[in-house]
Amino acid sequence: MNNRGRIQAQDDNLEESESWATNDEITKQEGLNKSNDLKEKLSNQELAERINAFNKLERVIQQAPSQGYYAQLIKSFHHNPQNRRIRVDLEIRAGIAFIDQNTN
């Protein structure tokens, strides 16, 4: 697959993710959908501990250049900078992610 990546929520006791592996570029909307799908996997407490991190992640997706981000991009988002273990990670491992629209 040409385009691979994932969005992951983690801490000392949690590791949940939504990944993609496709030949098509991932649109911004598909990225936001992946974020929402990951949120649905978390308990209310796990989500509350990361809500600011998810908001930061979603801003990065929405503000991506129209042609998207190219691999390798790895970025962590924290709800509370004093506790960096509780976080949401964005990993674009190959290809392109978060384009304005799918051109295929």
Residue pairs with C-beta under 8 A, 6 or more apart in sequence:
1 21
1 22
1 23
1 94
1 95
2 22
2 23
2 94
2 95
3 20
3 21
3 22
3 23
3 24
3 25
3 26
3 94
3 95
3 96
3 97
4 19
4 20
4 21
4 71
4 92
4 93
4 94
4 95
5 19
5 20
5 26
5 71
5 90
5 91
5 92
5 93
5 94
5 95
5 97
6 17
6 18
6 19
6 20
6 89
6 91
6 93
7 17
7 18
7 19
7 31
7 34
7 35
7 38
7 57
7 88
7 89
7 90
7 91
8 15
8 16
8 17
8 18
8 38
8 88
8 89
8 91
9 15
9 16
9 17
9 38
9 41
9 42
9 46
9 50
9 87
9 88
9 89
10 16
10 85
10 87
10 88
10 89
11 49
11 85
11 86
11 87
12 85
14 42
14 46
16 38
16 41
16 42
17 38
18 34
18 35
18 37
18 38
18 41
20 26
20 30
20 34
20 97
24 102
24 104
25 68
25 95
25 96
25 97
25 99
25 102
25 103
25 104
26 34
26 68
26 96
26 97
26 98
26 99
27 98
27 99
27 100
27 101
27 102
28 61
28 62
28 64
28 98
28 99
28 100
31 61
31 64
31 97
31 98
32 58
32 61
32 62
35 54
35 57
35 58
35 61
38 88
39 47
39 54
42 50
47 54
49 79
49 86
50 79
50 86
50 87
50 88
51 79
52 77
52 78
52 79
52 80
53 77
53 78
53 79
53 86
53 87
53 88
54 77
54 88
56 77
56 88
57 77
57 88
57 90
60 75
60 77
60 90
61 98
64 97
64 98
64 99
66 99
66 100
67 96
67 99
67 100
68 96
68 97
68 98
68 99
68 100
69 92
69 96
69 97
69 98
70 92
70 95
70 96
71 92
71 93
71 94
71 95
71 96
71 97
72 92
72 93
73 90
73 91
73 92
73 97
74 89
74 90
74 91
74 92
75 89
75 90
76 84
76 87
76 88
76 89
76 90
77 87
77 88
77 89
77 90
78 84
78 86
78 87
79 86
79 87
80 86
